[in-house]
Amino acid sequence: MTLILTFLGKGGVGRSTMAIATAQQLANQGKRVLLTSHDSGPVLGTWLGLDLTCSPQTLSTNLDVLQFQSTALFERSWEDVKRTEAQYLKDPFFKNVYGQELGIMPGMDEALALDLLRQYEGAGTYDVIIYDGHGDQSTLRMFGMPEVLGWYIQRFRSVFLDSDLVKTLTPFAQPVASAVLNVDWGGDWFAQPADSANNVLEQGKAAVNNPQRVAAYLVTTPEMEAIATAKYLWGSAQQIGLAVNGVLLNRSQERADILPQFAPLSVTTVPDLTLDDNGIERWQPIAATLPDMSQTAIAPRPITIDVIQRTVKLFLPHFDKKQVKLTQYGPEVTIEAGDQRRNISLPPELRGKSVTGAKFQDSYLIISF
């Protein structure tokens, strides 16, 4: 099983430094490691002495490196889109549209990066994939994309199929679709492509919600702004079900006053990056101080559903009731916190029951039915 590690924190606190040191630590342990960077600039390549591309290059024993380059990745993905379309349509629409002429729209970078991570994770070539991303809300939204897109597909499919328009058109559209397409879809002519997408999204959601497959570390310095950002991102990570294994306190001596602020997470003090006599970065002193990043930490579960007690508990550290909005529509409960929404699908035993109360207790939002 491949583990994906990422780092969250304010810009400038040393997330890339932690990513490189972690990659070297794990490679020295004999694990096959792929270090990936979402920064398309030259900094990482300069640090490592490589001309990075979006294909893995060997940096040292057990350690490969690649850089996400959205234009090149989009060209690859566009060819996959055209092949998929050709499976369903006798005369594809996109056959004369080429990826080399298409620009990158906002949001595509994260989607392309997530898809590439999914491919390498599924291939099993590496024991650990380290994702050095932006480390902010955009990273969390990227990892939360499978759950959000899955909800959109299910919700709009339900609304679409229940509409009067579909009920009117189905007797005519289905035979026409069967004639135009190369396959017979049977009863639900919307189901086949939607179900295929849902399978991929459900697999992605399951991976993000499994701390043995995807996990994050908070990176901060002793500065007040960096600590506040790390706390905020910790609470926000719970909204997508991403496990946070611990805190890396960079450029600091031991600070007893900081430890309680992140309880129950462990806080590891990391020395500043230094240079050797030749001006080369010394990663080993940092790697030696890091905890074993391949081990799954015992962290609070983001969500716990107790059918017997008729409660749903969400771990939302460093949020209070003024920052959280709770709404209920049909069989789901929607939680808004940290500029993110999470739709919680209730089990059959609680489905259809109204929320009777909600309270904050020890960093948990407890919802009663």
RAUR-V182500 format. One record per helix or strand. SS is the DSSP state (alpha for helix, beta for strand). FROM is the first residue (numbers start at 1). LEN is the number of residues. Records with the same first field share a line. If there is no record, write none. Layout:
SS=FROM-LEN ; FROM-LEN
//
This chain:
beta=3-6 ; 33-5 ; 57-4 ; 63-5 ; 89-1 ; 128-5 ; 181-1 ; 214-7 ; 243-8 ; 267-4 ; 274-2 ; 281-2 ; 303-4 ; 311-5 ; 325-5 ; 332-6 ; 340-6 ; 357-5 ; 364-5
alpha=15-14 ; 43-6 ; 70-19 ; 99-3 ; 108-16 ; 137-25 ; 164-17 ; 191-18 ; 224-15 ; 256-7 ; 284-6 ; 321-3
//
